[in-house]
Amino acid sequence: MDSKTPAPNTAEKMKTVKAACDKAAAGPKKDSAMKHFHAAEKAHTAKNDSDCNRELDAATHALA
């Protein structure tokens, strides 16, 4: 098992959360979720999976 391989589930999770954000009705929940999603994109670009996953979880929670 190669520890340097990035977790494949992070990219899949980003796609899932993005789709959920796109389908959400306009309003404060969607605005909050998109804010977290954009932070997750920045963390993903910086290869910071833990921050990325935390922001994706926050985005999912904001839509609940």
Predicted model as a PDB file, atoms N, CA, C, CB and O in Angstrom, pLDDT in the B-factor column:
MODEL        1                                                                  
ATOM      1  N   MET A   1       0.838  -1.181   0.000  1.00 39.00           N  
ATOM      2  CA  MET A   1       0.000   0.000   0.000  1.00 39.00           C  
ATOM      3  C   MET A   1       0.882   1.243   0.000  1.00 39.00           C  
ATOM      4  CB  MET A   1      -0.953  -0.001   1.215  1.00 39.00           C  
ATOM      5  O   MET A   1       1.758   1.378   0.855  1.00 39.00           O  
ATOM      6  N   ASP A   2       0.670   2.126  -0.920  1.00 41.00           N  
ATOM      7  CA  ASP A   2       1.492   3.318  -1.061  1.00 41.00           C  
ATOM      8  C   ASP A   2       0.849   4.483  -0.305  1.00 41.00           C  
ATOM      9  CB  ASP A   2       1.686   3.674  -2.557  1.00 41.00           C  
ATOM     10  O   ASP A   2      -0.238   4.939  -0.662  1.00 41.00           O  
ATOM     11  N   SER A   3       1.524   4.958   0.737  1.00 42.00           N  
ATOM     12  CA  SER A   3       0.955   6.040   1.553  1.00 42.00           C  
ATOM     13  C   SER A   3       0.978   7.387   0.835  1.00 42.00           C  
ATOM     14  CB  SER A   3       1.712   6.153   2.865  1.00 42.00           C  
ATOM     15  O   SER A   3       0.328   8.335   1.275  1.00 42.00           O  
ATOM     16  N   LYS A   4       1.726   7.478  -0.270  1.00 45.00           N  
ATOM     17  CA  LYS A   4       1.802   8.733  -1.009  1.00 45.00           C  
ATOM     18  C   LYS A   4       0.636   8.919  -1.981  1.00 45.00           C  
ATOM     19  CB  LYS A   4       3.106   8.800  -1.764  1.00 45.00           C  
ATOM     20  O   LYS A   4       0.433  10.013  -2.508  1.00 45.00           O  
ATOM     21  N   THR A   5      -0.122   7.862  -2.214  1.00 48.00           N  
ATOM     22  CA  THR A   5      -1.249   7.943  -3.128  1.00 48.00           C  
ATOM     23  C   THR A   5      -2.371   8.731  -2.463  1.00 48.00           C  
ATOM     24  CB  THR A   5      -1.733   6.529  -3.542  1.00 48.00           C  
ATOM     25  O   THR A   5      -2.780   8.381  -1.356  1.00 48.00           O  
ATOM     26  N   PRO A   6      -2.889   9.797  -3.109  1.00 52.00           N  
ATOM     27  CA  PRO A   6      -3.973  10.556  -2.506  1.00 52.00           C  
ATOM     28  C   PRO A   6      -5.239   9.718  -2.395  1.00 52.00           C  
ATOM     29  CB  PRO A   6      -4.248  11.815  -3.314  1.00 52.00           C  
ATOM     30  O   PRO A   6      -5.485   8.820  -3.200  1.00 52.00           O  
ATOM     31  N   ALA A   7      -6.024  10.027  -1.394  1.00 54.00           N  
ATOM     32  CA  ALA A   7      -7.260   9.278  -1.194  1.00 54.00           C  
ATOM     33  C   ALA A   7      -8.196   9.519  -2.374  1.00 54.00           C  
ATOM     34  CB  ALA A   7      -7.943   9.682   0.140  1.00 54.00           C  
ATOM     35  O   ALA A   7      -8.577  10.663  -2.627  1.00 54.00           O  
ATOM     36  N   PRO A   8      -8.574   8.475  -3.098  1.00 61.00           N  
ATOM     37  CA  PRO A   8      -9.441   8.656  -4.267  1.00 61.00           C  
ATOM     38  C   PRO A   8     -10.829   9.139  -3.886  1.00 61.00           C  
ATOM     39  CB  PRO A   8      -9.551   7.360  -5.039  1.00 61.00           C  
ATOM     40  O   PRO A   8     -11.535   9.712  -4.716  1.00 61.00           O  
ATOM     41  N   ASN A   9     -11.231   8.915  -2.634  1.00 83.00           N  
ATOM     42  CA  ASN A   9     -12.570   9.305  -2.238  1.00 83.00           C  
ATOM     43  C   ASN A   9     -12.727  10.815  -2.103  1.00 83.00           C  
ATOM     44  CB  ASN A   9     -12.928   8.640  -0.944  1.00 83.00           C  
ATOM     45  O   ASN A   9     -13.857  11.302  -2.129  1.00 83.00           O  
ATOM     46  N   THR A  10     -11.656  11.572  -1.960  1.00 88.00           N  
ATOM     47  CA  THR A  10     -11.761  13.026  -1.830  1.00 88.00           C  
ATOM     48  C   THR A  10     -12.308  13.639  -3.111  1.00 88.00           C  
ATOM     49  CB  THR A  10     -10.392  13.642  -1.489  1.00 88.00           C  
ATOM     50  O   THR A  10     -13.199  14.486  -3.057  1.00 88.00           O  
ATOM     51  N   ALA A  11     -11.794  13.227  -4.251  1.00 88.00           N  
ATOM     52  CA  ALA A  11     -12.286  13.760  -5.524  1.00 88.00           C  
ATOM     53  C   ALA A  11     -13.738  13.364  -5.758  1.00 88.00           C  
ATOM     54  CB  ALA A  11     -11.413  13.267  -6.685  1.00 88.00           C  
ATOM     55  O   ALA A  11     -14.539  14.166  -6.237  1.00 88.00           O  
ATOM     56  N   GLU A  12     -14.070  12.128  -5.417  1.00 91.00           N  
ATOM     57  CA  GLU A  12     -15.456  11.672  -5.568  1.00 91.00           C  
ATOM     58  C   GLU A  12     -16.379  12.440  -4.636  1.00 91.00           C  
ATOM     59  CB  GLU A  12     -15.565  10.163  -5.293  1.00 91.00           C  
ATOM     60  O   GLU A  12     -17.492  12.807  -5.012  1.00 91.00           O  
ATOM     61  N   LYS A  13     -15.913  12.677  -3.422  1.00 92.00           N  
ATOM     62  CA  LYS A  13     -16.714  13.420  -2.444  1.00 92.00           C  
ATOM     63  C   LYS A  13     -16.949  14.848  -2.929  1.00 92.00           C  
ATOM     64  CB  LYS A  13     -16.018  13.431  -1.062  1.00 92.00           C  
ATOM     65  O   LYS A  13     -18.028  15.408  -2.737  1.00 92.00           O  
ATOM     66  N   MET A  14     -15.929  15.433  -3.558  1.00 94.00           N  
ATOM     67  CA  MET A  14     -16.086  16.790  -4.088  1.00 94.00           C  
ATOM     68  C   MET A  14     -17.167  16.818  -5.167  1.00 94.00           C  
ATOM     69  CB  MET A  14     -14.745  17.311  -4.660  1.00 94.00           C  
ATOM     70  O   MET A  14     -17.985  17.737  -5.202  1.00 94.00           O  
ATOM     71  N   LYS A  15     -17.175  15.823  -6.039  1.00 95.00           N  
ATOM     72  CA  LYS A  15     -18.192  15.762  -7.098  1.00 95.00           C  
ATOM     73  C   LYS A  15     -19.588  15.629  -6.498  1.00 95.00           C  
ATOM     74  CB  LYS A  15     -17.911  14.583  -8.054  1.00 95.00           C  
ATOM     75  O   LYS A  15     -20.530  16.280  -6.949  1.00 95.00           O  
ATOM     76  N   THR A  16     -19.712  14.785  -5.485  1.00 95.00           N  
ATOM     77  CA  THR A  16     -21.003  14.556  -4.849  1.00 95.00           C  
ATOM     78  C   THR A  16     -21.520  15.815  -4.165  1.00 95.00           C  
ATOM     79  CB  THR A  16     -20.899  13.421  -3.841  1.00 95.00           C  
ATOM     80  O   THR A  16     -22.689  16.173  -4.308  1.00 95.00           O  
ATOM     81  N   VAL A  17     -20.643  16.483  -3.422  1.00 95.00           N  
ATOM     82  CA  VAL A  17     -21.047  17.702  -2.704  1.00 95.00           C  
ATOM     83  C   VAL A  17     -21.357  18.818  -3.695  1.00 95.00           C  
ATOM     84  CB  VAL A  17     -19.940  18.153  -1.718  1.00 95.00           C  
ATOM     85  O   VAL A  17     -22.303  19.578  -3.486  1.00 95.00           O  
ATOM     86  N   LYS A  18     -20.584  18.930  -4.760  1.00 95.00           N  
ATOM     87  CA  LYS A  18     -20.847  19.955  -5.780  1.00 95.00           C  
ATOM     88  C   LYS A  18     -22.220  19.739  -6.403  1.00 95.00           C  
ATOM     89  CB  LYS A  18     -19.753  19.932  -6.876  1.00 95.00           C  
ATOM     90  O   LYS A  18     -22.971  20.693  -6.607  1.00 95.00           O  
ATOM     91  N   ALA A  19     -22.546  18.494  -6.704  1.00 96.00           N  
ATOM     92  CA  ALA A  19     -23.857  18.182  -7.286  1.00 96.00           C  
ATOM     93  C   ALA A  19     -24.975  18.541  -6.311  1.00 96.00           C  
ATOM     94  CB  ALA A  19     -23.941  16.686  -7.665  1.00 96.00           C  
ATOM     95  O   ALA A  19     -26.006  19.076  -6.718  1.00 96.00           O  
ATOM     96  N   ALA A  20     -24.775  18.253  -5.036  1.00 95.00           N  
ATOM     97  CA  ALA A  20     -25.785  18.586  -4.030  1.00 95.00           C  
ATOM     98  C   ALA A  20     -25.954  20.096  -3.907  1.00 95.00           C  
ATOM     99  CB  ALA A  20     -25.406  17.986  -2.670  1.00 95.00           C  
ATOM    100  O   ALA A  20     -27.072  20.590  -3.764  1.00 95.00           O  
ATOM    101  N   CYS A  21     -24.854  20.820  -3.962  1.00 95.00           N  
ATOM    102  CA  CYS A  21     -24.916  22.283  -3.895  1.00 95.00           C  
ATOM    103  C   CYS A  21     -25.640  22.851  -5.112  1.00 95.00           C  
ATOM    104  CB  CYS A  21     -23.500  22.879  -3.796  1.00 95.00           C  
ATOM    105  O   CYS A  21     -26.446  23.774  -4.993  1.00 95.00           O  
ATOM    106  N   ASP A  22     -25.347  22.297  -6.268  1.00 95.00           N  
ATOM    107  CA  ASP A  22     -25.978  22.773  -7.498  1.00 95.00           C  
ATOM    108  C   ASP A  22     -27.488  22.528  -7.498  1.00 95.00           C  
ATOM    109  CB  ASP A  22     -25.344  22.092  -8.706  1.00 95.00           C  
ATOM    110  O   ASP A  22     -28.248  23.334  -8.035  1.00 95.00           O  
ATOM    111  N   LYS A  23     -27.923  21.419  -6.898  1.00 95.00           N  
ATOM    112  CA  LYS A  23     -29.349  21.085  -6.873  1.00 95.00           C  
ATOM    113  C   LYS A  23     -30.109  21.826  -5.778  1.00 95.00           C  
ATOM    114  CB  LYS A  23     -29.524  19.597  -6.686  1.00 95.00           C  
ATOM    115  O   LYS A  23     -31.336  21.907  -5.829  1.00 95.00           O  
ATOM    116  N   ALA A  24     -29.401  22.367  -4.792  1.00 94.00           N  
ATOM    117  CA  ALA A  24     -30.061  23.027  -3.659  1.00 94.00           C  
ATOM    118  C   ALA A  24     -30.775  24.295  -4.116  1.00 94.00           C  
ATOM    119  CB  ALA A  24     -29.039  23.362  -2.555  1.00 94.00           C  
ATOM    120  O   ALA A  24     -30.352  24.970  -5.054  1.00 94.00           O  
ATOM    121  N   ALA A  25     -31.861  24.593  -3.426  1.00 94.00           N  
ATOM    122  CA  ALA A  25     -32.610  25.816  -3.715  1.00 94.00           C  
ATOM    123  C   ALA A  25     -31.804  27.018  -3.241  1.00 94.00           C  
ATOM    124  CB  ALA A  25     -34.012  25.790  -3.036  1.00 94.00           C  
ATOM    125  O   ALA A  25     -31.073  26.943  -2.253  1.00 94.00           O  
ATOM    126  N   ALA A  26     -31.948  28.126  -3.959  1.00 95.00           N  
ATOM    127  CA  ALA A  26     -31.231  29.341  -3.585  1.00 95.00           C  
ATOM    128  C   ALA A  26     -31.649  29.779  -2.192  1.00 95.00           C  
ATOM    129  CB  ALA A  26     -31.487  30.468  -4.604  1.00 95.00           C  
ATOM    130  O   ALA A  26     -32.810  29.643  -1.805  1.00 95.00           O  
ATOM    131  N   GLY A  27     -30.695  30.302  -1.452  1.00 95.00           N  
ATOM    132  CA  GLY A  27     -30.997  30.770  -0.111  1.00 95.00           C  
ATOM    133  C   GLY A  27     -29.773  30.683   0.778  1.00 95.00           C  
ATOM    134  O   GLY A  27     -28.682  30.356   0.309  1.00 95.00           O  
ATOM    135  N   PRO A  28     -29.945  30.973   2.062  1.00 96.00           N  
ATOM    136  CA  PRO A  28     -28.794  31.010   2.972  1.00 96.00           C  
ATOM    137  C   PRO A  28     -28.096  29.658   3.137  1.00 96.00           C  
ATOM    138  CB  PRO A  28     -29.237  31.504   4.321  1.00 96.00           C  
ATOM    139  O   PRO A  28     -26.880  29.617   3.320  1.00 96.00           O  
ATOM    140  N   LYS A  29     -28.844  28.554   3.076  1.00 95.00           N  
ATOM    141  CA  LYS A  29     -28.210  27.239   3.201  1.00 95.00           C  
ATOM    142  C   LYS A  29     -27.277  26.982   2.029  1.00 95.00           C  
ATOM    143  CB  LYS A  29     -29.271  26.129   3.287  1.00 95.00           C  
ATOM    144  O   LYS A  29     -26.157  26.504   2.209  1.00 95.00           O  
ATOM    145  N   LYS A  30     -27.747  27.303   0.819  1.00 96.00           N  
ATOM    146  CA  LYS A  30     -26.918  27.092  -0.367  1.00 96.00           C  
ATOM    147  C   LYS A  30     -25.706  28.022  -0.335  1.00 96.00           C  
ATOM    148  CB  LYS A  30     -27.742  27.322  -1.657  1.00 96.00           C  
ATOM    149  O   LYS A  30     -24.599  27.614  -0.687  1.00 96.00           O  
ATOM    150  N   ASP A  31     -25.913  29.266   0.085  1.00 96.00           N  
ATOM    151  CA  ASP A  31     -24.797  30.217   0.164  1.00 96.00           C  
ATOM    152  C   ASP A  31     -23.720  29.715   1.119  1.00 96.00           C  
ATOM    153  CB  ASP A  31     -25.298  31.602   0.615  1.00 96.00           C  
ATOM    154  O   ASP A  31     -22.529  29.774   0.816  1.00 96.00           O  
ATOM    155  N   SER A  32     -24.150  29.225   2.267  1.00 96.00           N  
ATOM    156  CA  SER A  32     -23.203  28.698   3.252  1.00 96.00           C  
ATOM    157  C   SER A  32     -22.484  27.462   2.714  1.00 96.00           C  
ATOM    158  CB  SER A  32     -23.927  28.357   4.564  1.00 96.00           C  
ATOM    159  O   SER A  32     -21.271  27.326   2.870  1.00 96.00           O  
ATOM    160  N   ALA A  33     -23.232  26.572   2.085  1.00 96.00           N  
ATOM    161  CA  ALA A  33     -22.638  25.358   1.527  1.00 96.00           C  
ATOM    162  C   ALA A  33     -21.618  25.688   0.445  1.00 96.00           C  
ATOM    163  CB  ALA A  33     -23.725  24.447   0.959  1.00 96.00           C  
ATOM    164  O   ALA A  33     -20.549  25.079   0.387  1.00 96.00           O  
ATOM    165  N   MET A  34     -21.949  26.653  -0.413  1.00 97.00           N  
ATOM    166  CA  MET A  34     -21.010  27.026  -1.482  1.00 97.00           C  
ATOM    167  C   MET A  34     -19.745  27.661  -0.909  1.00 97.00           C  
ATOM    168  CB  MET A  34     -21.679  27.996  -2.470  1.00 97.00           C  
ATOM    169  O   MET A  34     -18.653  27.461  -1.442  1.00 97.00           O  
ATOM    170  N   LYS A  35     -19.888  28.418   0.163  1.00 97.00           N  
ATOM    171  CA  LYS A  35     -18.716  29.017   0.814  1.00 97.00           C  
ATOM    172  C   LYS A  35     -17.778  27.907   1.286  1.00 97.00           C  
ATOM    173  CB  LYS A  35     -19.143  29.925   2.013  1.00 97.00           C  
ATOM    174  O   LYS A  35     -16.566  27.980   1.087  1.00 97.00           O  
ATOM    175  N   HIS A  36     -18.353  26.879   1.915  1.00 97.00           N  
ATOM    176  CA  HIS A  36     -17.539  25.752   2.370  1.00 97.00           C  
ATOM    177  C   HIS A  36     -16.971  24.968   1.193  1.00 97.00           C  
ATOM    178  CB  HIS A  36     -18.365  24.826   3.265  1.00 97.00           C  
ATOM    179  O   HIS A  36     -15.836  24.497   1.254  1.00 97.00           O  
ATOM    180  N   PHE A  37     -17.747  24.824   0.125  1.00 97.00           N  
ATOM    181  CA  PHE A  37     -17.264  24.084  -1.041  1.00 97.00           C  
ATOM    182  C   PHE A  37     -16.070  24.798  -1.681  1.00 97.00           C  
ATOM    183  CB  PHE A  37     -18.398  23.908  -2.073  1.00 97.00           C  
ATOM    184  O   PHE A  37     -15.102  24.150  -2.077  1.00 97.00           O  
ATOM    185  N   HIS A  38     -16.134  26.122  -1.783  1.00 97.00           N  
ATOM    186  CA  HIS A  38     -15.016  26.880  -2.355  1.00 97.00           C  
ATOM    187  C   HIS A  38     -13.768  26.752  -1.474  1.00 97.00           C  
ATOM    188  CB  HIS A  38     -15.402  28.369  -2.523  1.00 97.00           C  
ATOM    189  O   HIS A  38     -12.650  26.668  -1.981  1.00 97.00           O  
ATOM    190  N   ALA A  39     -13.967  26.738  -0.160  1.00 97.00           N  
ATOM    191  CA  ALA A  39     -12.832  26.528   0.747  1.00 97.00           C  
ATOM    192  C   ALA A  39     -12.255  25.123   0.545  1.00 97.00           C  
ATOM    193  CB  ALA A  39     -13.266  26.729   2.229  1.00 97.00           C  
ATOM    194  O   ALA A  39     -11.042  24.929   0.614  1.00 97.00           O  
ATOM    195  N   ALA A  40     -13.131  24.151   0.296  1.00 96.00           N  
ATOM    196  CA  ALA A  40     -12.670  22.781   0.038  1.00 96.00           C  
ATOM    197  C   ALA A  40     -11.863  22.713  -1.257  1.00 96.00           C  
ATOM    198  CB  ALA A  40     -13.869  21.814  -0.035  1.00 96.00           C  
ATOM    199  O   ALA A  40     -10.855  22.010  -1.331  1.00 96.00           O  
ATOM    200  N   GLU A  41     -12.313  23.448  -2.278  1.00 95.00           N  
ATOM    201  CA  GLU A  41     -11.559  23.486  -3.541  1.00 95.00           C  
ATOM    202  C   GLU A  41     -10.155  24.038  -3.319  1.00 95.00           C  
ATOM    203  CB  GLU A  41     -12.301  24.341  -4.590  1.00 95.00           C  
ATOM    204  O   GLU A  41      -9.181  23.507  -3.853  1.00 95.00           O  
ATOM    205  N   LYS A  42     -10.054  25.097  -2.536  1.00 96.00           N  
ATOM    206  CA  LYS A  42      -8.734  25.684  -2.255  1.00 96.00           C  
ATOM    207  C   LYS A  42      -7.855  24.692  -1.502  1.00 96.00           C  
ATOM    208  CB  LYS A  42      -8.880  26.988  -1.438  1.00 96.00           C  
ATOM    209  O   LYS A  42      -6.671  24.552  -1.809  1.00 96.00           O  
ATOM    210  N   ALA A  43      -8.431  24.003  -0.520  1.00 95.00           N  
ATOM    211  CA  ALA A  43      -7.671  23.014   0.248  1.00 95.00           C  
ATOM    212  C   ALA A  43      -7.242  21.856  -0.650  1.00 95.00           C  
ATOM    213  CB  ALA A  43      -8.507  22.488   1.436  1.00 95.00           C  
ATOM    214  O   ALA A  43      -6.132  21.341  -0.516  1.00 95.00           O  
ATOM    215  N   HIS A  44      -8.118  21.450  -1.562  1.00 93.00           N  
ATOM    216  CA  HIS A  44      -7.794  20.359  -2.483  1.00 93.00           C  
ATOM    217  C   HIS A  44      -6.647  20.761  -3.409  1.00 93.00           C  
ATOM    218  CB  HIS A  44      -9.036  19.963  -3.311  1.00 93.00           C  
ATOM    219  O   HIS A  44      -5.744  19.968  -3.677  1.00 93.00           O  
ATOM    220  N   THR A  45      -6.697  21.987  -3.886  1.00 93.00           N  
ATOM    221  CA  THR A  45      -5.626  22.502  -4.749  1.00 93.00           C  
ATOM    222  C   THR A  45      -4.295  22.515  -4.007  1.00 93.00           C  
ATOM    223  CB  THR A  45      -5.967  23.921  -5.249  1.00 93.00           C  
ATOM    224  O   THR A  45      -3.242  22.255  -4.589  1.00 93.00           O  
ATOM    225  N   ALA A  46      -4.358  22.823  -2.703  1.00 94.00           N  
ATOM    226  CA  ALA A  46      -3.150  22.853  -1.878  1.00 94.00           C  
ATOM    227  C   ALA A  46      -2.756  21.455  -1.388  1.00 94.00           C  
ATOM    228  CB  ALA A  46      -3.359  23.780  -0.684  1.00 94.00           C  
ATOM    229  O   ALA A  46      -1.822  21.308  -0.600  1.00 94.00           O  
ATOM    230  N   LYS A  47      -3.476  20.432  -1.862  1.00 92.00           N  
ATOM    231  CA  LYS A  47      -3.230  19.038  -1.490  1.00 92.00           C  
ATOM    232  C   LYS A  47      -3.361  18.811   0.017  1.00 92.00           C  
ATOM    233  CB  LYS A  47      -1.845  18.614  -1.953  1.00 92.00           C  
ATOM    234  O   LYS A  47      -2.619  18.026   0.607  1.00 92.00           O  
ATOM    235  N   ASN A  48      -4.321  19.516   0.627  1.00 93.00           N  
ATOM    236  CA  ASN A  48      -4.588  19.369   2.052  1.00 93.00           C  
ATOM    237  C   ASN A  48      -5.912  18.618   2.204  1.00 93.00           C  
ATOM    238  CB  ASN A  48      -4.634  20.768   2.775  1.00 93.00           C  
ATOM    239  O   ASN A  48      -6.972  19.224   2.361  1.00 93.00           O  
ATOM    240  N   ASP A  49      -5.827  17.287   2.154  1.00 90.00           N  
ATOM    241  CA  ASP A  49      -7.029  16.462   2.163  1.00 90.00           C  
ATOM    242  C   ASP A  49      -7.836  16.585   3.448  1.00 90.00           C  
ATOM    243  CB  ASP A  49      -6.657  15.031   1.947  1.00 90.00           C  
ATOM    244  O   ASP A  49      -9.065  16.540   3.407  1.00 90.00           O  
ATOM    245  N   SER A  50      -7.170  16.738   4.582  1.00 93.00           N  
ATOM    246  CA  SER A  50      -7.926  16.806   5.833  1.00 93.00           C  
ATOM    247  C   SER A  50      -8.794  18.059   5.881  1.00 93.00           C  
ATOM    248  CB  SER A  50      -6.976  16.780   7.034  1.00 93.00           C  
ATOM    249  O   SER A  50      -9.960  17.988   6.272  1.00 93.00           O  
ATOM    250  N   ASP A  51      -8.238  19.207   5.487  1.00 95.00           N  
ATOM    251  CA  ASP A  51      -9.031  20.440   5.446  1.00 95.00           C  
ATOM    252  C   ASP A  51     -10.116  20.345   4.379  1.00 95.00           C  
ATOM    253  CB  ASP A  51      -8.127  21.659   5.177  1.00 95.00           C  
ATOM    254  O   ASP A  51     -11.237  20.811   4.580  1.00 95.00           O  
ATOM    255  N   CYS A  52      -9.780  19.748   3.261  1.00 95.00           N  
ATOM    256  CA  CYS A  52     -10.736  19.588   2.171  1.00 95.00           C  
ATOM    257  C   CYS A  52     -11.944  18.777   2.644  1.00 95.00           C  
ATOM    258  CB  CYS A  52     -10.067  18.904   0.958  1.00 95.00           C  
ATOM    259  O   CYS A  52     -13.088  19.183   2.442  1.00 95.00           O  
ATOM    260  N   ASN A  53     -11.685  17.641   3.269  1.00 94.00           N  
ATOM    261  CA  ASN A  53     -12.772  16.795   3.753  1.00 94.00           C  
ATOM    262  C   ASN A  53     -13.581  17.484   4.844  1.00 94.00           C  
ATOM    263  CB  ASN A  53     -12.220  15.479   4.274  1.00 94.00           C  
ATOM    264  O   ASN A  53     -14.801  17.329   4.901  1.00 94.00           O  
ATOM    265  N   ARG A  54     -12.922  18.236   5.702  1.00 96.00           N  
ATOM    266  CA  ARG A  54     -13.639  18.961   6.756  1.00 96.00           C  
ATOM    267  C   ARG A  54     -14.585  19.993   6.144  1.00 96.00           C  
ATOM    268  CB  ARG A  54     -12.642  19.653   7.717  1.00 96.00           C  
ATOM    269  O   ARG A  54     -15.725  20.128   6.591  1.00 96.00           O  
ATOM    270  N   GLU A  55     -14.127  20.715   5.134  1.00 96.00           N  
ATOM    271  CA  GLU A  55     -14.979  21.711   4.465  1.00 96.00           C  
ATOM    272  C   GLU A  55     -16.116  21.049   3.692  1.00 96.00           C  
ATOM    273  CB  GLU A  55     -14.141  22.575   3.514  1.00 96.00           C  
ATOM    274  O   GLU A  55     -17.229  21.574   3.654  1.00 96.00           O  
ATOM    275  N   LEU A  56     -15.843  19.900   3.076  1.00 96.00           N  
ATOM    276  CA  LEU A  56     -16.907  19.175   2.367  1.00 96.00           C  
ATOM    277  C   LEU A  56     -17.978  18.701   3.348  1.00 96.00           C  
ATOM    278  CB  LEU A  56     -16.321  17.968   1.592  1.00 96.00           C  
ATOM    279  O   LEU A  56     -19.171  18.758   3.051  1.00 96.00           O  
ATOM    280  N   ASP A  57     -17.543  18.236   4.515  1.00 95.00           N  
ATOM    281  CA  ASP A  57     -18.504  17.827   5.544  1.00 95.00           C  
ATOM    282  C   ASP A  57     -19.335  19.022   6.011  1.00 95.00           C  
ATOM    283  CB  ASP A  57     -17.774  17.185   6.742  1.00 95.00           C  
ATOM    284  O   ASP A  57     -20.542  18.903   6.224  1.00 95.00           O  
ATOM    285  N   ALA A  58     -18.678  20.174   6.168  1.00 97.00           N  
ATOM    286  CA  ALA A  58     -19.393  21.387   6.581  1.00 97.00           C  
ATOM    287  C   ALA A  58     -20.395  21.807   5.527  1.00 97.00           C  
ATOM    288  CB  ALA A  58     -18.411  22.528   6.852  1.00 97.00           C  
ATOM    289  O   ALA A  58     -21.499  22.242   5.858  1.00 97.00           O  
ATOM    290  N   ALA A  59     -20.025  21.683   4.263  1.00 97.00           N  
ATOM    291  CA  ALA A  59     -20.947  22.034   3.173  1.00 97.00           C  
ATOM    292  C   ALA A  59     -22.152  21.110   3.184  1.00 97.00           C  
ATOM    293  CB  ALA A  59     -20.235  21.963   1.806  1.00 97.00           C  
ATOM    294  O   ALA A  59     -23.283  21.565   3.016  1.00 97.00           O  
ATOM    295  N   THR A  60     -21.926  19.827   3.379  1.00 95.00           N  
ATOM    296  CA  THR A  60     -23.026  18.863   3.441  1.00 95.00           C  
ATOM    297  C   THR A  60     -23.934  19.180   4.622  1.00 95.00           C  
ATOM    298  CB  THR A  60     -22.486  17.420   3.550  1.00 95.00           C  
ATOM    299  O   THR A  60     -25.158  19.126   4.501  1.00 95.00           O  
ATOM    300  N   HIS A  61     -23.343  19.506   5.749  1.00 96.00           N  
ATOM    301  CA  HIS A  61     -24.116  19.828   6.954  1.00 96.00           C  
ATOM    302  C   HIS A  61     -24.931  21.112   6.735  1.00 96.00           C  
ATOM    303  CB  HIS A  61     -23.173  19.988   8.181  1.00 96.00           C  
ATOM    304  O   HIS A  61     -26.061  21.214   7.212  1.00 96.00           O  
ATOM    305  N   ALA A  62     -24.368  22.080   6.025  1.00 96.00           N  
ATOM    306  CA  ALA A  62     -25.070  23.335   5.773  1.00 96.00           C  
ATOM    307  C   ALA A  62     -26.319  23.121   4.927  1.00 96.00           C  
ATOM    308  CB  ALA A  62     -24.144  24.325   5.087  1.00 96.00           C  
ATOM    309  O   ALA A  62     -27.291  23.866   5.051  1.00 96.00           O  
ATOM    310  N   LEU A  63     -26.295  22.109   4.071  1.00 93.00           N  
ATOM    311  CA  LEU A  63     -27.451  21.843   3.215  1.00 93.00           C  
ATOM    312  C   LEU A  63     -28.537  21.030   3.934  1.00 93.00           C  
ATOM    313  CB  LEU A  63     -27.003  21.105   1.960  1.00 93.00           C  
ATOM    314  O   LEU A  63     -29.673  20.954   3.466  1.00 93.00           O  
ATOM    315  N   ALA A  64     -28.188  20.439   5.048  1.00 91.00           N  
ATOM    316  CA  ALA A  64     -29.153  19.583   5.777  1.00 91.00           C  
ATOM    317  C   ALA A  64     -30.277  20.383   6.409  1.00 91.00           C  
ATOM    318  CB  ALA A  64     -28.438  18.786   6.860  1.00 91.00           C  
ATOM    319  O   ALA A  64     -31.158  19.810   7.049  1.00 91.00           O  
TER     320      ALA A  64                                                      
ENDMDL                                                                          
END                                                                             
